Amino acid sequence: MNTEKAQDKVIKFSDIKEEITKVLNSRSKKMGIKESVTLFDGFVRQPFNPELSSTYVIGGPTVPMIMLVGNETGQVYFFALKAVLDNITL
């Protein structure tokens, strides 16, 4: 039973890619993006550490994100997935 509940929470990138693209296109000027961009086909996890130290931590907390790549400059833009999903009905 627990595996069924866990599977219900799985979000597949291919299922929401079109909606993510619509949200990003509607917000691109507000986000300061001045070039055409390509949406990276998948989710990115950005690790973070709750403290600053000289140790390197493998694993730990992450922020799920989406990534855009500028078609002209190659600049990479990251956006928190939650901020995008707030505007998408799953």
Secondary structure as the mmCIF struct_conf table of DSSP 4:
data_model
#
loop_
_struct_conf.conf_type_id
_struct_conf.id
_struct_conf.beg_label_comp_id
_struct_conf.beg_label_asym_id
_struct_conf.beg_label_seq_id
_struct_conf.end_label_comp_id
_struct_conf.end_label_asym_id
_struct_conf.end_label_seq_id
HELX_RH_AL_P HELX_RH_AL_P1 ASN A 2 ASP A 8
TURN_TY1_P TURN_TY1_P1 LYS A 9 LYS A 9
HELX_RH_AL_P HELX_RH_AL_P2 PHE A 13 ARG A 27
TURN_TY1_P TURN_TY1_P2 SER A 28 GLY A 32
BEND BEND1 GLU A 35 GLU A 35
STRN STRN1 VAL A 37 LEU A 39
BEND BEND2 ASP A 41 GLY A 42
STRN STRN2 VAL A 44 PRO A 47
BEND BEND3 PRO A 50 GLU A 51
BEND BEND4 SER A 54 SER A 54
BEND BEND5 GLY A 59 GLY A 59
STRN STRN3 THR A 62 GLY A 70
TURN_TY1_P TURN_TY1_P3 ASN A 71 THR A 73
STRN STRN4 VAL A 76 ALA A 80
HELX_RH_AL_P HELX_RH_AL_P3 LEU A 81 LEU A 85
TURN_TY1_P TURN_TY1_P4 ASP A 86 ASN A 87
BEND BEND6 ILE A 88 ILE A 88
#
